[in-house]
Amino acid sequence: MAMQSMDQSSLVGKTLLSLVAVSFDILFMLQHYVLYPTKSTELSVKLNGEGKELLIKSSDEPTSKNV
């Protein structure tokens, strides 16, 4: 792309477009990691008597809140 833009004398336009794309990427990364980081939640795993994880909850257990 650099060789093509130098050949067509359009180096400024493509450079500006690439800087805009990089700035949007930086903005999205800031939002993801700094502004709105994921909250670590503890998930409790229910095991049956054999030490295996249950796939279906019993109807006797209370339902958990939606997070």
N, C-alpha and C positions, 0 to 999 in steps of 0.2 A: 504494500500500500504506500509506503514511503517513496519508493522509486516511481510508482505511477503518479503520485501527487506532485513530485518534483518535475516529472516529464510534462504534466499538464498545467503546471504553474498554479496549482490550487492547494498549496501547502497550508495556507492560513485557514481555509474553510474546513479541511479535514482535521487539522490540529484542534481547532475550536470544538468541532463535533466530538472528538475523542475526549477532550477535557470535560465537556458536559456529561458524557457517559460515565467517566470516572467519578465526577462529583456526585452523580446520582447513586453510584455504587457505595461511595463513602457515606452518604446520607442514610441509605438503607442499613448499612452495617452499624452506624451509630444508633439508629432506632432499635435494632435487634439486640445489640449487646449492652448499650449504655442506658438508653431511655426506658426501654421496656424489656428488661431481662426476665427470663422465665423463673417462676417461683419453684423452688424445690419442694415437692410434696412427698410425704412418706406414704407408700402404698403398703398396706398390710396384706400379707399373703396368708390365706387360710389353708392349712394342711389337714388332710384326713389322717386316720390312724396309721397308714402305711408310709407317711412322710411325703406323699404326693400332693401337688397343688390341685385344689378343687376347680373344675371348669364351670360348674353350674352352682349358683348360690341356692341354698335351701330357702324355702318359702317361710320358714320359721324365723329367719334372721331379719332384723329391721333393715329397711332400705337406707342406703347412704345418701347424703345430699349431693346434688349435682354441683360440680366445681367448674 
